[in-house]
Amino acid sequence: MKWFRDRFRYAFAGIRYGVLKDRSIVLQIVFGWIAIVVAFVLRCTFYEWLWILLCITLVVVGEIFNSCIEQCVDYISLEIDPRAKKI
């Protein structure tokens, strides 16, 4: 059971690092909060709220994946390589 708990601890440590240190993730979270404030002002319905929250979640998760890939490419090669753009 310890190995299972450790996996969650490492996963949440990575998420915490991304939220605190990665500017792209922070920017997407800020935009998400702006969308939430606008949704409050516009008095969105329950289903509109579900779609808004789903979209915010998908964008933040996508940005986390993108940052992970960027970190892996940077880890593999420190040289500037045009192939890294394609990755």
Biopython code that builds the backbone (N, CA, C, O; Angstrom):
import numpy as np
from Bio.PDB.StructureBuilder import StructureBuilder

atoms = [
    (1, "MET", "N", (0.824, -1.206, 0.000)),
    (1, "MET", "CA", (0.000, 0.000, 0.000)),
    (1, "MET", "C", (0.862, 1.262, 0.000)),
    (1, "MET", "O", (0.449, 2.307, -0.502)),
    (2, "LYS", "N", (2.059, 1.150, 0.568)),
    (2, "LYS", "CA", (2.945, 2.311, 0.623)),
    (2, "LYS", "C", (3.326, 2.787, -0.779)),
    (2, "LYS", "O", (3.374, 3.991, -1.031)),
    (3, "TRP", "N", (3.599, 1.849, -1.697)),
    (3, "TRP", "CA", (3.976, 2.223, -3.058)),
    (3, "TRP", "C", (2.859, 3.002, -3.740)),
    (3, "TRP", "O", (3.121, 3.910, -4.529)),
    (4, "PHE", "N", (1.607, 2.644, -3.434)),
    (4, "PHE", "CA", (0.456, 3.332, -4.019)),
    (4, "PHE", "C", (0.375, 4.763, -3.494)),
    (4, "PHE", "O", (0.150, 5.701, -4.259)),
    (5, "ARG", "N", (0.556, 4.918, -2.213)),
    (5, "ARG", "CA", (0.519, 6.244, -1.588)),
    (5, "ARG", "C", (1.674, 7.109, -2.099)),
    (5, "ARG", "O", (1.501, 8.305, -2.333)),
    (6, "ASP", "N", (2.847, 6.503, -2.272)),
    (6, "ASP", "CA", (4.002, 7.246, -2.770)),
    (6, "ASP", "C", (3.785, 7.761, -4.181)),
    (6, "ASP", "O", (4.220, 8.862, -4.518)),
    (7, "ARG", "N", (3.111, 6.967, -5.010)),
    (7, "ARG", "CA", (2.836, 7.416, -6.377)),
    (7, "ARG", "C", (1.970, 8.680, -6.378)),
    (7, "ARG", "O", (2.213, 9.599, -7.160)),
    (8, "PHE", "N", (0.981, 8.724, -5.520)),
    (8, "PHE", "CA", (0.150, 9.924, -5.424)),
    (8, "PHE", "C", (0.946, 11.096, -4.880)),
    (8, "PHE", "O", (0.776, 12.232, -5.324)),
    (9, "ARG", "N", (1.816, 10.819, -3.919)),
    (9, "ARG", "CA", (2.628, 11.896, -3.350)),
    (9, "ARG", "C", (3.526, 12.500, -4.424)),
    (9, "ARG", "O", (3.655, 13.722, -4.502)),
    (10, "TYR", "N", (4.154, 11.655, -5.260)),
    (10, "TYR", "CA", (5.009, 12.159, -6.327)),
    (10, "TYR", "C", (4.197, 12.906, -7.380)),
    (10, "TYR", "O", (4.642, 13.930, -7.899)),
    (11, "ALA", "N", (3.020, 12.402, -7.694)),
    (11, "ALA", "CA", (2.171, 13.070, -8.683)),
    (11, "ALA", "C", (1.753, 14.454, -8.192)),
    (11, "ALA", "O", (1.818, 15.427, -8.943)),
    (12, "PHE", "N", (1.331, 14.539, -6.948)),
    (12, "PHE", "CA", (0.914, 15.843, -6.418)),
    (12, "PHE", "C", (2.094, 16.784, -6.245)),
    (12, "PHE", "O", (1.931, 18.000, -6.355)),
    (13, "ALA", "N", (3.278, 16.249, -5.976)),
    (13, "ALA", "CA", (4.477, 17.089, -5.901)),
    (13, "ALA", "C", (4.770, 17.697, -7.275)),
    (13, "ALA", "O", (5.159, 18.861, -7.372)),
    (14, "GLY", "N", (4.582, 16.906, -8.334)),
    (14, "GLY", "CA", (4.781, 17.423, -9.683)),
    (14, "GLY", "C", (3.761, 18.484, -10.048)),
    (14, "GLY", "O", (4.102, 19.494, -10.665)),
    (15, "ILE", "N", (2.518, 18.262, -9.674)),
    (15, "ILE", "CA", (1.478, 19.262, -9.944)),
    (15, "ILE", "C", (1.767, 20.540, -9.169)),
    (15, "ILE", "O", (1.641, 21.638, -9.711)),
    (16, "ARG", "N", (2.151, 20.402, -7.909)),
    (16, "ARG", "CA", (2.481, 21.569, -7.086)),
    (16, "ARG", "C", (3.636, 22.348, -7.703)),
    (16, "ARG", "O", (3.599, 23.577, -7.768)),
    (17, "TYR", "N", (4.668, 21.625, -8.156)),
    (17, "TYR", "CA", (5.800, 22.282, -8.805)),
    (17, "TYR", "C", (5.329, 23.064, -10.040)),
    (17, "TYR", "O", (5.720, 24.216, -10.231)),
    (18, "GLY", "N", (4.503, 22.446, -10.865)),
    (18, "GLY", "CA", (4.022, 23.105, -12.070)),
    (18, "GLY", "C", (3.204, 24.346, -11.767)),
    (18, "GLY", "O", (3.351, 25.372, -12.432)),
    (19, "VAL", "N", (2.348, 24.254, -10.771)),
    (19, "VAL", "CA", (1.485, 25.388, -10.425)),
    (19, "VAL", "C", (2.298, 26.531, -9.814)),
    (19, "VAL", "O", (1.968, 27.701, -10.008)),
    (20, "LEU", "N", (3.339, 26.200, -9.088)),
    (20, "LEU", "CA", (4.124, 27.239, -8.419)),
    (20, "LEU", "C", (5.267, 27.783, -9.276)),
    (20, "LEU", "O", (5.663, 28.935, -9.097)),
    (21, "LYS", "N", (5.804, 26.991, -10.195)),
    (21, "LYS", "CA", (7.024, 27.384, -10.906)),
    (21, "LYS", "C", (6.862, 27.616, -12.403)),
    (21, "LYS", "O", (7.664, 28.346, -12.985)),
    (22, "ASP", "N", (5.874, 27.036, -13.042)),
    (22, "ASP", "CA", (5.739, 27.132, -14.498)),
    (22, "ASP", "C", (4.803, 28.278, -14.858)),
    (22, "ASP", "O", (3.620, 28.264, -14.515)),
    (23, "ARG", "N", (5.354, 29.277, -15.561)),
    (23, "ARG", "CA", (4.556, 30.465, -15.900)),
    (23, "ARG", "C", (3.388, 30.143, -16.817)),
    (23, "ARG", "O", (2.332, 30.765, -16.697)),
    (24, "SER", "N", (3.546, 29.188, -17.733)),
    (24, "SER", "CA", (2.457, 28.868, -18.662)),
    (24, "SER", "C", (1.256, 28.290, -17.925)),
    (24, "SER", "O", (0.112, 28.643, -18.211)),
    (25, "ILE", "N", (1.522, 27.407, -16.982)),
    (25, "ILE", "CA", (0.438, 26.804, -16.209)),
    (25, "ILE", "C", (-0.245, 27.863, -15.355)),
    (25, "ILE", "O", (-1.473, 27.910, -15.272)),
    (26, "VAL", "N", (0.555, 28.710, -14.725)),
    (26, "VAL", "CA", (-0.017, 29.785, -13.903)),
    (26, "VAL", "C", (-0.882, 30.699, -14.757)),
    (26, "VAL", "O", (-1.959, 31.113, -14.328)),
    (27, "LEU", "N", (-0.420, 31.016, -15.961)),
    (27, "LEU", "CA", (-1.187, 31.886, -16.859)),
    (27, "LEU", "C", (-2.529, 31.252, -17.225)),
    (27, "LEU", "O", (-3.551, 31.938, -17.250)),
    (28, "GLN", "N", (-2.532, 29.961, -17.507)),
    (28, "GLN", "CA", (-3.788, 29.278, -17.837)),
    (28, "GLN", "C", (-4.731, 29.251, -16.640)),
    (28, "GLN", "O", (-5.945, 29.373, -16.804)),
    (29, "ILE", "N", (-4.185, 29.093, -15.446)),
    (29, "ILE", "CA", (-5.017, 29.121, -14.242)),
    (29, "ILE", "C", (-5.614, 30.513, -14.035)),
    (29, "ILE", "O", (-6.780, 30.639, -13.660)),
    (30, "VAL", "N", (-4.824, 31.549, -14.277)),
    (30, "VAL", "CA", (-5.339, 32.928, -14.167)),
    (30, "VAL", "C", (-6.470, 33.150, -15.164)),
    (30, "VAL", "O", (-7.506, 33.716, -14.818)),
    (31, "PHE", "N", (-6.268, 32.700, -16.410)),
    (31, "PHE", "CA", (-7.337, 32.833, -17.409)),
    (31, "PHE", "C", (-8.575, 32.035, -17.000)),
    (31, "PHE", "O", (-9.703, 32.458, -17.252)),
    (32, "GLY", "N", (-8.363, 30.900, -16.380)),
    (32, "GLY", "CA", (-9.491, 30.111, -15.880)),
    (32, "GLY", "C", (-10.280, 30.868, -14.830)),
    (32, "GLY", "O", (-11.511, 30.869, -14.844)),
    (33, "TRP", "N", (-9.562, 31.514, -13.916)),
    (33, "TRP", "CA", (-10.255, 32.309, -12.888)),
    (33, "TRP", "C", (-11.007, 33.487, -13.505)),
    (33, "TRP", "O", (-12.099, 33.838, -13.057)),
    (34, "ILE", "N", (-10.419, 34.090, -14.532)),
    (34, "ILE", "CA", (-11.122, 35.174, -15.222)),
    (34, "ILE", "C", (-12.410, 34.647, -15.854)),
    (34, "ILE", "O", (-13.447, 35.306, -15.792)),
    (35, "ALA", "N", (-12.346, 33.471, -16.454)),
    (35, "ALA", "CA", (-13.541, 32.862, -17.048)),
    (35, "ALA", "C", (-14.598, 32.586, -15.981)),
    (35, "ALA", "O", (-15.791, 32.761, -16.230)),
    (36, "ILE", "N", (-14.169, 32.158, -14.801)),
    (36, "ILE", "CA", (-15.114, 31.900, -13.707)),
    (36, "ILE", "C", (-15.785, 33.190, -13.258)),
    (36, "ILE", "O", (-16.992, 33.213, -13.016)),
    (37, "VAL", "N", (-15.011, 34.259, -13.145)),
    (37, "VAL", "CA", (-15.589, 35.555, -12.740)),
    (37, "VAL", "C", (-16.596, 36.031, -13.786)),
    (37, "VAL", "O", (-17.680, 36.502, -13.440)),
    (38, "VAL", "N", (-16.238, 35.909, -15.059)),
    (38, "VAL", "CA", (-17.159, 36.313, -16.134)),
    (38, "VAL", "C", (-18.423, 35.461, -16.098)),
    (38, "VAL", "O", (-19.519, 35.970, -16.333)),
    (39, "ALA", "N", (-18.281, 34.174, -15.807)),
    (39, "ALA", "CA", (-19.446, 33.291, -15.714)),
    (39, "ALA", "C", (-20.365, 33.715, -14.575)),
    (39, "ALA", "O", (-21.587, 33.650, -14.701)),
    (40, "PHE", "N", (-19.771, 34.151, -13.455)),
    (40, "PHE", "CA", (-20.598, 34.664, -12.352)),
    (40, "PHE", "C", (-21.350, 35.924, -12.784)),
    (40, "PHE", "O", (-22.542, 36.074, -12.514)),
    (41, "VAL", "N", (-20.641, 36.817, -13.451)),
    (41, "VAL", "CA", (-21.259, 38.077, -13.879)),
    (41, "VAL", "C", (-22.397, 37.809, -14.861)),
    (41, "VAL", "O", (-23.433, 38.472, -14.812)),
    (42, "LEU", "N", (-22.205, 36.844, -15.747)),
    (42, "LEU", "CA", (-23.226, 36.538, -16.750)),
    (42, "LEU", "C", (-24.326, 35.611, -16.240)),
    (42, "LEU", "O", (-25.270, 35.305, -16.968)),
    (43, "ARG", "N", (-24.206, 35.166, -14.995)),
    (43, "ARG", "CA", (-25.184, 34.276, -14.364)),
    (43, "ARG", "C", (-25.451, 33.037, -15.225)),
    (43, "ARG", "O", (-26.576, 32.794, -15.661)),
    (44, "CYS", "N", (-24.407, 32.278, -15.450)),
    (44, "CYS", "CA", (-24.502, 31.081, -16.279)),
    (44, "CYS", "C", (-25.370, 30.018, -15.608)),
    (44, "CYS", "O", (-25.476, 29.955, -14.383)),
    (45, "THR", "N", (-25.978, 29.197, -16.438)),
    (45, "THR", "CA", (-26.795, 28.095, -15.935)),
    (45, "THR", "C", (-25.903, 26.955, -15.454)),
    (45, "THR", "O", (-24.686, 26.979, -15.641)),
    (46, "PHE", "N", (-26.523, 25.964, -14.836)),
    (46, "PHE", "CA", (-25.780, 24.823, -14.317)),
    (46, "PHE", "C", (-24.989, 24.117, -15.415)),
    (46, "PHE", "O", (-23.815, 23.803, -15.223)),
    (47, "TYR", "N", (-25.614, 23.865, -16.553)),
    (47, "TYR", "CA", (-24.948, 23.159, -17.642)),
    (47, "TYR", "C", (-23.851, 24.009, -18.276)),
    (47, "TYR", "O", (-22.829, 23.477, -18.709)),
    (48, "GLU", "N", (-24.050, 25.297, -18.334)),
    (48, "GLU", "CA", (-22.986, 26.169, -18.828)),
    (48, "GLU", "C", (-21.783, 26.134, -17.892)),
    (48, "GLU", "O", (-20.635, 26.148, -18.335)),
    (49, "TRP", "N", (-22.064, 26.087, -16.586)),
    (49, "TRP", "CA", (-20.972, 25.961, -15.606)),
    (49, "TRP", "C", (-20.205, 24.670, -15.802)),
    (49, "TRP", "O", (-18.977, 24.660, -15.725)),
    (50, "LEU", "N", (-20.910, 23.584, -16.053)),
    (50, "LEU", "CA", (-20.227, 22.311, -16.286)),
    (50, "LEU", "C", (-19.294, 22.403, -17.486)),
    (50, "LEU", "O", (-18.157, 21.937, -17.421)),
    (51, "TRP", "N", (-19.757, 22.994, -18.573)),
    (51, "TRP", "CA", (-18.918, 23.132, -19.760)),
    (51, "TRP", "C", (-17.727, 24.046, -19.502)),
    (51, "TRP", "O", (-16.614, 23.752, -19.938)),
    (52, "ILE", "N", (-17.951, 25.137, -18.806)),
    (52, "ILE", "CA", (-16.860, 26.070, -18.500)),
    (52, "ILE", "C", (-15.799, 25.384, -17.654)),
    (52, "ILE", "O", (-14.608, 25.484, -17.948)),
    (53, "LEU", "N", (-16.225, 24.688, -16.607)),
    (53, "LEU", "CA", (-15.268, 24.010, -15.739)),
    (53, "LEU", "C", (-14.544, 22.882, -16.465)),
    (53, "LEU", "O", (-13.355, 22.658, -16.239)),
    (54, "LEU", "N", (-15.258, 22.169, -17.338)),
    (54, "LEU", "CA", (-14.612, 21.123, -18.131)),
    (54, "LEU", "C", (-13.549, 21.723, -19.043)),
    (54, "LEU", "O", (-12.441, 21.196, -19.144)),
    (55, "CYS", "N", (-13.882, 22.814, -19.700)),
    (55, "CYS", "CA", (-12.924, 23.455, -20.605)),
    (55, "CYS", "C", (-11.705, 23.976, -19.855)),
    (55, "CYS", "O", (-10.576, 23.807, -20.318)),
    (56, "ILE", "N", (-11.918, 24.603, -18.711)),
    (56, "ILE", "CA", (-10.797, 25.097, -17.910)),
    (56, "ILE", "C", (-9.900, 23.932, -17.497)),
    (56, "ILE", "O", (-8.676, 24.024, -17.586)),
    (57, "THR", "N", (-10.509, 22.845, -17.049)),
    (57, "THR", "CA", (-9.743, 21.676, -16.624)),
    (57, "THR", "C", (-8.942, 21.098, -17.777)),
    (57, "THR", "O", (-7.766, 20.773, -17.612)),
    (58, "LEU", "N", (-9.562, 20.966, -18.941)),
    (58, "LEU", "CA", (-8.861, 20.409, -20.099)),
    (58, "LEU", "C", (-7.693, 21.293, -20.536)),
    (58, "LEU", "O", (-6.637, 20.782, -20.909)),
    (59, "VAL", "N", (-7.873, 22.598, -20.494)),
    (59, "VAL", "CA", (-6.792, 23.509, -20.884)),
    (59, "VAL", "C", (-5.622, 23.403, -19.904)),
    (59, "VAL", "O", (-4.467, 23.334, -20.325)),
    (60, "VAL", "N", (-5.916, 23.390, -18.597)),
    (60, "VAL", "CA", (-4.840, 23.303, -17.601)),
    (60, "VAL", "C", (-4.123, 21.956, -17.698)),
    (60, "VAL", "O", (-2.895, 21.908, -17.635)),
    (61, "VAL", "N", (-4.869, 20.872, -17.848)),
    (61, "VAL", "CA", (-4.242, 19.552, -17.983)),
    (61, "VAL", "C", (-3.410, 19.487, -19.267)),
    (61, "VAL", "O", (-2.314, 18.927, -19.267)),
    (62, "GLY", "N", (-3.920, 20.048, -20.342)),
    (62, "GLY", "CA", (-3.151, 20.097, -21.585)),
    (62, "GLY", "C", (-1.862, 20.883, -21.428)),
    (62, "GLY", "O", (-0.825, 20.497, -21.968)),
    (63, "GLU", "N", (-1.921, 21.970, -20.700)),
    (63, "GLU", "CA", (-0.719, 22.772, -20.454)),
    (63, "GLU", "C", (0.276, 22.017, -19.581)),
    (63, "GLU", "O", (1.486, 22.138, -19.774)),
    (64, "ILE", "N", (-0.222, 21.242, -18.627)),
    (64, "ILE", "CA", (0.667, 20.429, -17.791)),
    (64, "ILE", "C", (1.372, 19.384, -18.659)),
    (64, "ILE", "O", (2.580, 19.187, -18.527)),
    (65, "PHE", "N", (0.621, 18.707, -19.552)),
    (65, "PHE", "CA", (1.245, 17.740, -20.458)),
    (65, "PHE", "C", (2.280, 18.418, -21.354)),
    (65, "PHE", "O", (3.369, 17.884, -21.566)),
    (66, "ASN", "N", (1.942, 19.583, -21.873)),
    (66, "ASN", "CA", (2.861, 20.316, -22.735)),
    (66, "ASN", "C", (4.144, 20.667, -21.972)),
    (66, "ASN", "O", (5.243, 20.524, -22.509)),
    (67, "SER", "N", (4.010, 21.116, -20.747)),
    (67, "SER", "CA", (5.185, 21.459, -19.950)),
    (67, "SER", "C", (6.026, 20.223, -19.647)),
    (67, "SER", "O", (7.254, 20.301, -19.618)),
    (68, "CYS", "N", (5.376, 19.090, -19.423)),
    (68, "CYS", "CA", (6.114, 17.839, -19.192)),
    (68, "CYS", "C", (6.932, 17.464, -20.417)),
    (68, "CYS", "O", (8.094, 17.075, -20.297)),
    (69, "ILE", "N", (6.334, 17.577, -21.585)),
    (69, "ILE", "CA", (7.054, 17.245, -22.813)),
    (69, "ILE", "C", (8.222, 18.202, -23.020)),
    (69, "ILE", "O", (9.314, 17.777, -23.397)),
    (70, "GLU", "N", (7.997, 19.495, -22.774)),
    (70, "GLU", "CA", (9.080, 20.471, -22.910)),
    (70, "GLU", "C", (10.225, 20.159, -21.953)),
    (70, "GLU", "O", (11.393, 20.243, -22.332)),
    (71, "GLN", "N", (9.895, 19.801, -20.719)),
    (71, "GLN", "CA", (10.932, 19.461, -19.743)),
    (71, "GLN", "C", (11.706, 18.213, -20.179)),
    (71, "GLN", "O", (12.924, 18.150, -20.006)),
    (72, "CYS", "N", (11.014, 17.230, -20.736)),
    (72, "CYS", "CA", (11.695, 16.013, -21.207)),
    (72, "CYS", "C", (12.643, 16.330, -22.361)),
    (72, "CYS", "O", (13.763, 15.821, -22.397)),
    (73, "VAL", "N", (12.207, 17.164, -23.299)),
    (73, "VAL", "CA", (13.057, 17.530, -24.431)),
    (73, "VAL", "C", (14.274, 18.312, -23.930)),
    (73, "VAL", "O", (15.391, 18.082, -24.395)),
    (74, "ASP", "N", (14.067, 19.226, -22.995)),
    (74, "ASP", "CA", (15.185, 19.986, -22.436)),
    (74, "ASP", "C", (16.147, 19.078, -21.680)),
    (74, "ASP", "O", (17.356, 19.308, -21.692)),
    (75, "TYR", "N", (15.626, 18.059, -21.029)),
    (75, "TYR", "CA", (16.466, 17.122, -20.282)),
    (75, "TYR", "C", (17.315, 16.264, -21.207)),
    (75, "TYR", "O", (18.471, 15.970, -20.905)),
    (76, "ILE", "N", (16.740, 15.868, -22.325)),
    (76, "ILE", "CA", (17.444, 14.991, -23.261)),
    (76, "ILE", "C", (18.579, 15.728, -23.963)),
    (76, "ILE", "O", (19.658, 15.165, -24.144)),
    (77, "SER", "N", (18.355, 16.969, -24.359)),
    (77, "SER", "CA", (19.369, 17.707, -25.100)),
    (77, "SER", "C", (19.384, 19.162, -24.665)),
    (77, "SER", "O", (18.350, 19.829, -24.646)),
    (78, "LEU", "N", (20.551, 19.637, -24.323)),
    (78, "LEU", "CA", (20.693, 21.037, -23.933)),
    (78, "LEU", "C", (20.941, 21.943, -25.138)),
    (78, "LEU", "O", (20.846, 23.166, -25.030)),
    (79, "GLU", "N", (21.257, 21.340, -26.284)),
    (79, "GLU", "CA", (21.512, 22.122, -27.484)),
    (79, "GLU", "C", (20.200, 22.550, -28.141)),
    (79, "GLU", "O", (19.176, 21.876, -28.022)),
    (80, "ILE", "N", (20.258, 23.679, -28.831)),
    (80, "ILE", "CA", (19.090, 24.143, -29.578)),
    (80, "ILE", "C", (18.997, 23.313, -30.853)),
    (80, "ILE", "O", (19.943, 23.259, -31.640)),
    (81, "ASP", "N", (17.873, 22.678, -31.047)),
    (81, "ASP", "CA", (17.692, 21.770, -32.182)),
    (81, "ASP", "C", (16.324, 22.050, -32.802)),
    (81, "ASP", "O", (15.315, 22.031, -32.098)),
    (82, "PRO", "N", (16.275, 22.311, -34.111)),
    (82, "PRO", "CA", (14.984, 22.600, -34.736)),
    (82, "PRO", "C", (13.983, 21.448, -34.622)),
    (82, "PRO", "O", (12.773, 21.661, -34.707)),
    (83, "ARG", "N", (14.493, 20.227, -34.429)),
    (83, "ARG", "CA", (13.579, 19.077, -34.269)),
    (83, "ARG", "C", (12.784, 19.178, -32.957)),
    (83, "ARG", "O", (11.713, 18.584, -32.836)),
    (84, "ALA", "N", (13.299, 19.916, -31.994)),
    (84, "ALA", "CA", (12.584, 20.058, -30.717)),
    (84, "ALA", "C", (11.262, 20.783, -30.901)),
    (84, "ALA", "O", (10.308, 20.518, -30.169)),
    (85, "LYS", "N", (11.185, 21.708, -31.882)),
    (85, "LYS", "CA", (9.926, 22.401, -32.151)),
    (85, "LYS", "C", (8.852, 21.420, -32.595)),
    (85, "LYS", "O", (7.688, 21.539, -32.212)),
    (86, "LYS", "N", (9.256, 20.453, -33.406)),
    (86, "LYS", "CA", (8.294, 19.479, -33.906)),
    (86, "LYS", "C", (7.773, 18.578, -32.803)),
    (86, "LYS", "O", (6.623, 18.140, -32.836)),
    (87, "ILE", "N", (8.624, 18.305, -31.826)),
    (87, "ILE", "CA", (8.197, 17.446, -30.719)),
    (87, "ILE", "C", (7.150, 18.180, -29.922)),
    (87, "ILE", "O", (6.640, 17.649, -28.935)),
]
sb = StructureBuilder()
sb.init_structure("model")
sb.init_model(0)
sb.init_chain("A")
sb.init_seg("    ")
for serial, (resi, resn, name, xyz) in enumerate(atoms, 1):
    if name == "N":
        sb.init_residue(resn, " ", resi, " ")
    sb.init_atom(name, np.array(xyz, "f"), 0.0, 1.0, " ", f" {name:<3s}", serial, name[0])
structure = sb.get_structure()
